[in-house]
């Protein structure tokens, strides 16, 4: 059984530094959905079809993930910085004629979305982030409990090739259904989605690319975040923060307070799930996001 209805058409776009694979469906004002790790655009299968009834929905694979291209990481990890990954998305949306859009990101996609909103605020009408606090806040608040829960952050940012060698053959099951849990639970994940994640991470280049994503997060991304903080820059658009009531972010961070440090207008709440919000609680995610869009409608071009 296909994860997405037939009207979701697959396309490819040549961004400045990567080729981006994406799905498109629907009509109306544009919504860009950005996935997390260890996933692909497939994580939106329970949310995107309903959104496409009222919106033009774009579901890409981020640079380095899924069927998008996977450049070799640079010594400073800059080609996997969230700034560069966000630029891919700006170029993609501009190529489709969408100069302004609603933006939703989960996990790594939420970090790309945060940087996109910071670097290109004129493009982002609203920002929704799922189960993350800002990257700088999470690193600065790291303690033993967080390091144990998010051990993969600190493994994957180590120099190559050791993390790549240790993760080969283990992704996505190293993380999927495990974050914040004593025992892994894949009960909320569609079999087709899991098979898709397994297929994509069978490629050693995908393992390397995802490690580069995390290496950038612990180096160059923090430089960009600190520069924003030093300059007093805050996100001007409305921000919706949703997190899993049973997840690490919900138990170890004050998600709303954290986002209010970097944005002027923040609302949100916990949902009854763990970390993988779009797949564990798709109906609740859809309801919250749809209500947020209705509260802050984007005028058609």
Secondary structure as UniProt FT lines:
FT   TURN            6..7
FT   STRAND          9..14
FT   STRAND          19..25
FT   STRAND          30..34
FT   TURN            37..38
FT   HELIX           41..44
FT   TURN            45..47
FT   HELIX           48..51
FT   TURN            52..54
FT   STRAND          56..60
FT   TURN            63..64
FT   TURN            66..67
FT   TURN            75..76
FT   HELIX           78..80
FT   HELIX           82..95
FT   TURN            96..97
FT   STRAND          101..106
FT   HELIX           108..119
FT   TURN            121..123
FT   STRAND          124..130
FT   HELIX           135..140
FT   HELIX           144..149
FT   HELIX           151..156
FT   TURN            160..161
FT   HELIX           162..167
FT   TURN            168..180
FT   TURN            187..188
FT   HELIX           191..201
FT   HELIX           204..217
FT   TURN            218..219
FT   HELIX           220..231
FT   STRAND          235..244
FT   TURN            245..246
FT   HELIX           248..252
FT   HELIX           255..260
FT   TURN            261..262
FT   STRAND          263..271
FT   HELIX           277..280
FT   HELIX           282..295
//
